[in-house]
Amino acid sequence: MPLKALALNATLKSSSGEPSSTDRMLALIGEAMRKQDVETETIRLADHNILPGVASDEGPGDAWPDIRKMILDADILVFGTPIWLGQPSSVAKRALERMDAFLEETDDQGRMVSCGRVAAVAVVGNEDGAHHVSAELYQALNDVGFTISANAVAYWVGEAMGSTNFVDLKQVPETVTTAVDMLARNTVHLAKLLKQNHYPGKAE
């Protein structure tokens, strides 16, 4: 069976708004993964009513349970965020907070429900801070059970105080394309290995 990848787009914009630079970056990663026979799908989180909290279901009207199921049905999670005030978006933080529930949700061998899945990160913005933002996401995703491959980030940041966004570029820089291809190769490779040989559970 082919691997499945789910991308979470944590832009602050809904799909009915302006074009999203995060969406463009995730599209590049999705294209690179499809070349390796990975099924890909993207969810724009701002389109959904994700309630605040740290449980897997926060009650009536909460869109998170369905998104959670899609995350756990995938082999790969690609987490994309813009940089705002030098940090991941508030939408990204809300999704990470909801994944905090994975810490207490384990299988009969003590492994988190997310264990064995591989995560990668995409970051876009008009200021420096891509390394800081990817570090925050790496740590959070690893805390809740995801595995991070080598070179598992692709990012673009524009000139400080500038007005050009990634989505506005006429041509994608070669450095970005190289990073996207490396992210896709390494992430898919690791996901295949973990699918064949899961992490060990607790000793009986």
Residue pairs with C-beta under 8 A, 6 or more apart in sequence:
2 37
2 38
2 39
3 37
3 38
3 39
3 75
3 76
3 188
3 191
3 192
3 195
4 38
4 39
4 40
4 41
4 73
4 74
4 75
4 76
5 30
5 33
5 38
5 39
5 40
5 41
5 74
5 75
5 76
5 77
5 78
6 40
6 41
6 42
6 43
6 70
6 71
6 73
6 74
6 76
6 77
6 78
7 26
7 29
7 30
7 40
7 41
7 42
7 43
7 77
7 78
7 79
7 80
7 122
8 42
8 43
8 45
8 67
8 71
8 77
8 78
8 79
8 80
8 92
8 95
9 20
9 22
9 23
9 26
9 42
9 43
9 44
9 45
9 46
9 80
10 22
10 45
10 46
10 79
10 80
10 81
10 82
10 88
10 89
10 91
10 92
10 95
11 20
11 21
11 22
11 23
11 44
11 45
11 46
11 80
11 81
11 82
11 89
11 91
12 46
12 82
12 84
12 89
12 90
12 91
13 20
13 44
13 46
14 44
14 46
14 47
15 44
15 46
15 47
19 167
20 44
20 167
21 82
21 124
21 156
21 165
21 166
21 167
21 168
22 80
22 81
22 82
22 122
22 124
23 42
23 44
23 80
23 167
24 124
24 166
24 167
25 80
25 122
25 123
25 124
25 154
25 155
25 156
25 166
25 176
25 180
26 42
26 78
26 80
26 122
27 42
28 154
28 172
28 176
28 177
28 180
29 78
29 80
29 120
29 122
29 154
29 180
29 183
29 184
30 40
30 42
30 78
32 180
32 181
32 183
32 184
32 185
33 40
33 76
33 184
33 187
33 188
34 40
35 184
36 184
36 185
36 188
38 76
38 188
41 70
41 74
43 67
43 70
45 67
45 91
45 92
45 94
45 95
46 91
48 63
48 64
48 67
49 61
49 62
49 63
50 62
50 63
50 64
50 67
50 91
50 94
50 95
50 98
51 58
51 59
51 61
51 62
51 63
51 64
52 58
52 94
52 97
53 97
53 98
54 97
54 98
54 100
54 101
55 98
55 101
56 64
56 65
56 68
56 98
56 101
56 105
57 64
57 65
58 64
64 98
67 95
68 98
68 99
71 77
71 99
71 114
71 117
72 113
72 114
72 117
74 117
75 117
75 118
75 191
75 194
75 195
76 117
76 118
76 119
76 120
76 187
76 188
76 191
77 117
77 118
77 119
77 120
77 141
77 146
78 119
78 120
78 121
78 122
78 187
79 92
79 95
79 119
79 120
79 121
79 122
79 137
79 141
80 121
80 122
80 123
80 124
81 88
81 89
81 91
81 92
81 121
81 122
81 123
81 124
81 133
81 137
82 89
82 123
82 124
82 125
83 123
83 124
83 125
83 126
83 127
83 129
83 130
83 133
83 157
84 90
84 125
86 127
86 129
86 132
86 133
87 93
87 129
87 132
87 133
87 136
88 96
88 133
88 136
88 137
92 137
96 137
96 140
96 141
96 144
99 114
99 140
99 141
99 144
100 144
102 112
102 113
102 114
102 144
102 145
103 112
103 143
103 144
105 112
105 113
106 112
106 113
107 113
107 115
107 201
108 201
109 200
109 201
109 202
110 201
110 202
111 145
111 198
111 199
111 201
112 144
112 145
113 145
114 144
114 145
114 146
115 145
115 198
115 199
116 147
116 194
116 195
116 198
116 199
117 145
117 146
117 147
117 191
117 194
118 146
118 147
118 148
118 149
118 187
118 190
118 191
118 194
119 141
119 142
119 146
119 147
119 148
119 152
119 187
120 148
120 149
120 152
120 153
120 154
120 183
120 187
121 134
121 137
121 138
121 141
121 152
121 153
121 154
121 155
122 153
122 154
122 155
123 130
123 133
123 134
123 137
123 153
123 154
123 155
123 156
123 157
124 155
124 156
124 157
124 165
124 166
125 133
125 156
125 157
125 158
126 157
126 158
126 159
126 160
126 161
126 162
126 163
126 164
126 165
127 157
127 158
127 160
127 161
128 157
128 160
129 157
130 153
130 155
130 156
130 157
134 153
134 155
138 148
138 152
138 153
141 148
142 148
147 190
147 194
149 183
149 186
149 187
149 189
149 190
150 186
151 179
151 182
151 183
151 186
152 183
152 186
152 187
153 179
153 183
154 176
154 179
154 180
154 183
155 176
155 179
156 166
156 173
156 176
158 164
158 165
158 166
